[in-house]
């Protein structure tokens, strides 16, 4: 079983930016107005003080444990993995997007430590696992019956836009710059490219992850055939 991942920075980024910068408007809600609701999922401290967490309104005043439990009942069939051999700064953004699209888990391949600032605290609600090597990762995927789908621009890549993504799969992304390693490319059932029409050779890894995850959602949540 892969090990849980602990990020290297437990302090979220300053929500108001640099010192001296204008403060952003307050986020969230204040103390509960009126008689408190009944139910174990309510957080009494938040009901009393207000809830400024980065959660949708439907989860306001809920305990952290209740939110995660509710998400676990509804998570989608895809996983996301990203290689982390050079301390990739995109991982936080990938985790945040995986939370938004309700991925089963995010998998970090390579270095255990990662900078979570881009996650905007969403890693508290998203399961994140670590695999020290590609071999460990692919063995885990096989044990779970998941198709490994690489996302990168290789000569043998097929278009994401025309590929029928399997429901049970793990979408794998390489680091900014070098992209997927040869080991992941070889192990993948398929490697998919994202159509581009400008002058740049590639797009940001976190942007590619968002596009691929949304492709899965369109296919398996909204039933849009390729």
C-alpha positions as a Python dict, from the first residue, in 0.01 Angstrom:
ca = {
    (1, 'X'): (0, 0, 0),
    (2, 'X'): (148, 339, -92),
    (3, 'X'): (239, 570, 193),
    (4, 'X'): (42, 885, 273),
    (5, 'X'): (220, 1201, 165),
    (6, 'X'): (297, 1491, 391),
    (7, 'X'): (370, 1823, 218),
    (8, 'X'): (674, 2028, 312),
    (9, 'X'): (488, 2346, 402),
    (10, 'X'): (200, 2333, 650),
    (11, 'X'): (137, 2708, 640),
    (12, 'X'): (-105, 2827, 370),
    (13, 'X'): (-9, 3129, 166),
    (14, 'X'): (-99, 3467, 312),
    (15, 'X'): (-454, 3527, 183),
    (16, 'X'): (-396, 3901, 177),
    (17, 'X'): (-76, 3894, -27),
    (18, 'X'): (244, 4085, 44),
    (19, 'X'): (276, 4322, 340),
    (20, 'X'): (126, 4659, 260),
    (21, 'X'): (-89, 4524, -23),
    (22, 'X'): (-462, 4603, -14),
    (23, 'X'): (-657, 4340, 181),
    (24, 'X'): (-892, 4117, -16),
    (25, 'X'): (-1260, 4114, 78),
    (26, 'X'): (-1357, 3872, 353),
    (27, 'X'): (-1420, 3518, 230),
    (28, 'X'): (-1678, 3286, 377),
    (29, 'X'): (-1948, 3344, 635),
    (30, 'X'): (-1970, 3480, 987),
    (31, 'X'): (-2113, 3313, 1297),
    (32, 'X'): (-2434, 3115, 1252),
    (33, 'X'): (-2739, 3338, 1283),
    (34, 'X'): (-3015, 3187, 1498),
    (35, 'X'): (-3058, 2853, 1671),
    (36, 'X'): (-2782, 2609, 1590),
    (37, 'X'): (-2873, 2314, 1364),
    (38, 'X'): (-2869, 1955, 1484),
    (39, 'X'): (-2634, 1691, 1345),
    (40, 'X'): (-2291, 1544, 1406),
    (41, 'X'): (-2149, 1697, 1086),
    (42, 'X'): (-2169, 2052, 1224),
    (43, 'X'): (-1856, 2207, 1374),
    (44, 'X'): (-1951, 2397, 1689),
    (45, 'X'): (-1642, 2618, 1677),
    (46, 'X'): (-1723, 2725, 1321),
    (47, 'X'): (-2088, 2784, 1407),
    (48, 'X'): (-1972, 3017, 1683),
    (49, 'X'): (-1689, 3198, 1501),
    (50, 'X'): (-1774, 3172, 1131),
    (51, 'X'): (-1626, 2973, 844),
    (52, 'X'): (-1368, 3127, 609),
    (53, 'X'): (-1229, 2801, 466),
    (54, 'X'): (-1184, 2740, 94),
    (55, 'X'): (-1494, 2521, 63),
    (56, 'X'): (-1817, 2544, -135),
    (57, 'X'): (-2115, 2695, 45),
    (58, 'X'): (-2278, 2354, 91),
    (59, 'X'): (-1997, 2257, 328),
    (60, 'X'): (-2000, 2573, 539),
    (61, 'X'): (-1983, 2500, 912),
    (62, 'X'): (-1920, 2127, 852),
    (63, 'X'): (-1639, 1950, 1033),
    (64, 'X'): (-1335, 1859, 827),
    (65, 'X'): (-1399, 1489, 887),
    (66, 'X'): (-1760, 1517, 770),
    (67, 'X'): (-1657, 1692, 449),
    (68, 'X'): (-1399, 1426, 363),
    (69, 'X'): (-1646, 1147, 442),
    (70, 'X'): (-1906, 1304, 214),
    (71, 'X'): (-1653, 1348, -68),
    (72, 'X'): (-1544, 986, -27),
    (73, 'X'): (-1900, 875, -98),
    (74, 'X'): (-1898, 1054, -434),
    (75, 'X'): (-1540, 1038, -570),
    (76, 'X'): (-1494, 963, -937),
    (77, 'X'): (-1321, 661, -1090),
    (78, 'X'): (-1006, 835, -1209),
    (79, 'X'): (-679, 898, -1024),
    (80, 'X'): (-408, 1153, -1100),
    (81, 'X'): (-33, 1100, -1073),
    (82, 'X'): (255, 1342, -1121),
    (83, 'X'): (628, 1274, -1128),
    (84, 'X'): (829, 1472, -874),
    (85, 'X'): (1198, 1411, -940),
    (86, 'X'): (1296, 1780, -928),
    (87, 'X'): (1053, 1921, -671),
    (88, 'X'): (793, 2027, -927),
    (89, 'X'): (610, 2343, -817),
    (90, 'X'): (301, 2248, -1024),
    (91, 'X'): (196, 1973, -785),
    (92, 'X'): (-5, 2202, -558),
    (93, 'X'): (-210, 2327, -852),
    (94, 'X'): (-267, 1971, -973),
    (95, 'X'): (-393, 1871, -629),
    (96, 'X'): (-628, 2169, -622),
    (97, 'X'): (-771, 2076, -962),
    (98, 'X'): (-800, 1709, -866),
    (99, 'X'): (-1006, 1818, -566),
    (100, 'X'): (-1228, 2033, -789),
    (101, 'X'): (-1295, 1740, -1024),
    (102, 'X'): (-1325, 1492, -732),
    (103, 'X'): (-1045, 1252, -824),
    (104, 'X'): (-1012, 937, -617),
    (105, 'X'): (-651, 1012, -522),
    (106, 'X'): (-346, 1207, -629),
    (107, 'X'): (-21, 1010, -649),
    (108, 'X'): (324, 1161, -615),
    (109, 'X'): (595, 955, -790),
    (110, 'X'): (953, 1021, -682),
    (111, 'X'): (1032, 1274, -413),
    (112, 'X'): (797, 1261, -117),
    (113, 'X'): (811, 1630, -24),
    (114, 'X'): (623, 1886, -230),
    (115, 'X'): (528, 2252, -204),
    (116, 'X'): (160, 2271, -125),
    (117, 'X'): (102, 2645, -160),
    (118, 'X'): (-68, 2607, -496),
    (119, 'X'): (-310, 2356, -341),
    (120, 'X'): (-480, 2635, -143),
    (121, 'X'): (-540, 2393, 146),
    (122, 'X'): (-742, 2155, -75),
    (123, 'X'): (-497, 1875, 10),
    (124, 'X'): (-677, 1849, 344),
    (125, 'X'): (-977, 1713, 155),
    (126, 'X'): (-797, 1520, -121),
    (127, 'X'): (-626, 1185, -64),
    (128, 'X'): (-259, 1208, -167),
    (129, 'X'): (-30, 904, -187),
    (130, 'X'): (341, 857, -246),
    (131, 'X'): (527, 602, -460),
    (132, 'X'): (908, 621, -443),
    (133, 'X'): (964, 473, -791),
    (134, 'X'): (780, 428, -1119),
    (135, 'X'): (795, 52, -1063),
    (136, 'X'): (617, 89, -729),
    (137, 'X'): (353, 310, -890),
    (138, 'X'): (283, 83, -1187),
    (139, 'X'): (264, -224, -959),
    (140, 'X'): (5, -43, -746),
    (141, 'X'): (-196, 60, -1054),
    (142, 'X'): (-198, -299, -1182),
    (143, 'X'): (-315, -427, -842),
    (144, 'X'): (-606, -182, -855),
    (145, 'X'): (-701, -267, -1213),
    (146, 'X'): (-635, 89, -1333),
    (147, 'X'): (-523, 177, -1683),
    (148, 'X'): (-213, 399, -1678),
    (149, 'X'): (-268, 688, -1920),
    (150, 'X'): (24, 923, -1982),
    (151, 'X'): (-30, 1283, -2090),
    (152, 'X'): (257, 1422, -2300),
    (153, 'X'): (366, 1504, -2653),
    (154, 'X'): (547, 1198, -2786),
    (155, 'X'): (573, 1085, -3150),
    (156, 'X'): (339, 795, -3066),
    (157, 'X'): (91, 1004, -2865),
    (158, 'X'): (-272, 998, -2971),
    (159, 'X'): (-504, 1298, -2936),
    (160, 'X'): (-680, 1332, -2603),
    (161, 'X'): (-970, 1487, -2793),
    (162, 'X'): (-1041, 1163, -2984),
    (163, 'X'): (-940, 904, -2723),
    (164, 'X'): (-1208, 722, -2526),
    (165, 'X'): (-1073, 754, -2172),
    (166, 'X'): (-1146, 446, -1961),
    (167, 'X'): (-1357, 498, -1653),
    (168, 'X'): (-1103, 335, -1421),
    (169, 'X'): (-770, 496, -1496),
    (170, 'X'): (-485, 703, -1359),
    (171, 'X'): (-378, 1008, -1558),
    (172, 'X'): (-2, 1058, -1529),
    (173, 'X'): (181, 1386, -1583),
    (174, 'X'): (551, 1460, -1602),
    (175, 'X'): (740, 1755, -1467),
    (176, 'X'): (751, 2095, -1626),
    (177, 'X'): (1021, 2082, -1892),
    (178, 'X'): (1133, 1719, -1915),
    (179, 'X'): (780, 1577, -1919),
    (180, 'X'): (709, 1210, -1861),
    (181, 'X'): (1001, 979, -1800),
    (182, 'X'): (1074, 697, -2042),
    (183, 'X'): (972, 448, -1771),
    (184, 'X'): (619, 589, -1744),
    (185, 'X'): (590, 624, -2120),
    (186, 'X'): (677, 258, -2164),
    (187, 'X'): (441, 144, -1888),
    (188, 'X'): (142, 348, -2008),
    (189, 'X'): (-146, 180, -2188),
    (190, 'X'): (-161, 494, -2402),
    (191, 'X'): (1, 836, -2407),
    (192, 'X'): (-224, 1125, -2503),
    (193, 'X'): (-139, 1466, -2644),
    (194, 'X'): (-342, 1786, -2611),
    (195, 'X'): (-411, 1976, -2931),
    (196, 'X'): (-225, 2309, -2955),
    (197, 'X'): (-249, 2574, -3223),
    (198, 'X'): (3, 2841, -3128),
    (199, 'X'): (381, 2872, -3135),
    (200, 'X'): (467, 2718, -2797),
    (201, 'X'): (592, 2359, -2786),
    (202, 'X'): (403, 2270, -2469),
    (203, 'X'): (161, 2398, -2209),
    (204, 'X'): (201, 2420, -1833),
    (205, 'X'): (179, 2083, -1655),
    (206, 'X'): (-100, 2198, -1423),
    (207, 'X'): (-297, 2332, -1721),
    (208, 'X'): (-255, 2001, -1902),
    (209, 'X'): (-377, 1818, -1593),
    (210, 'X'): (-689, 2034, -1575),
    (211, 'X'): (-769, 1973, -1942),
    (212, 'X'): (-725, 1596, -1910),
    (213, 'X'): (-933, 1571, -1593),
    (214, 'X'): (-1212, 1772, -1751),
    (215, 'X'): (-1195, 1538, -2051),
    (216, 'X'): (-1265, 1246, -1817),
    (217, 'X'): (-1553, 1437, -1654),
    (218, 'X'): (-1711, 1517, -1990),
    (219, 'X'): (-1693, 1152, -2091),
    (220, 'X'): (-1800, 978, -1770),
    (221, 'X'): (-2013, 1236, -1586),
    (222, 'X'): (-2186, 1407, -1878),
    (223, 'X'): (-2171, 1112, -2119),
    (224, 'X'): (-2016, 1306, -2407),
    (225, 'X'): (-1867, 1062, -2654),
    (226, 'X'): (-1544, 1150, -2833),
}
